[in-house]
């Protein structure tokens, strides 16, 4: 597991990532994700359905209120 500032860094290999409205607008990779293996930043629309998948890495995002 990759460490960042002494804490485990979140990465998209976790596949299901919960986000809140504070994380909007949603983009992947998110802050705190490992950068050495990341893809270009892509903004992901999640507001309407509450769920979305990154087209690059397949990470599933779930919007929690």
C-alpha positions in Angstrom: 0.0 0.0 0.0 1.3 3.4 -0.9 1.8 5.9 2.0 1.2 9.6 1.7 2.0 11.9 4.6 2.2 8.9 6.9 -1.3 7.7 5.9 -2.3 5.0 3.4 -3.0 6.7 0.1 -6.3 6.0 -1.5 -6.0 4.5 -5.0 -8.6 3.5 -7.6 -7.7 -0.2 -7.3 -10.1 -0.2 -4.3 -12.7 0.0 -7.1 -15.7 1.3 -4.9 -15.1 4.8 -3.6 -17.6 6.7 -1.5 -17.7 10.5 -2.1 -19.8 13.3 -0.6 -21.1 16.6 -2.1 -17.9 18.2 -0.6 -15.9 16.2 -3.2 -17.9 17.7 -6.1 -17.1 18.4 -8.9 -15.9 14.8 -8.9 -12.7 14.0 -10.8 -10.5 10.9 -11.1 -7.9 10.5 -9.9 -8.9 12.2 -6.7 -6.6 14.0 -4.2 -4.7 11.5 -2.2 -4.6 8.9 -4.9 -1.2 7.5 -5.9 0.2 9.7 -8.7 2.9 7.5 -10.1 0.4 5.2 -11.8 -2.5 7.6 -12.4 -4.2 8.5 -15.6 -5.1 12.0 -16.9 -7.7 13.9 -14.8 -11.2 13.3 -16.0 -14.3 15.0 -14.5 -17.1 12.5 -13.8 -20.8 13.4 -13.7 -22.3 11.8 -10.6 -25.0 14.2 -9.3 -28.0 12.8 -11.2 -27.6 9.1 -10.6 -25.5 9.0 -7.4 -23.1 6.4 -9.1 -20.5 6.7 -11.7 -17.5 4.8 -13.2 -14.2 6.3 -14.3 -13.8 5.6 -18.0 -10.0 5.2 -17.6 -9.5 3.0 -14.6 -13.0 1.6 -13.8 -13.1 2.9 -10.3 -16.8 3.0 -9.1 -17.8 6.2 -7.3 -20.9 6.3 -5.0 -22.3 9.6 -3.8 -23.2 9.6 -0.1 -25.3 12.4 1.3 
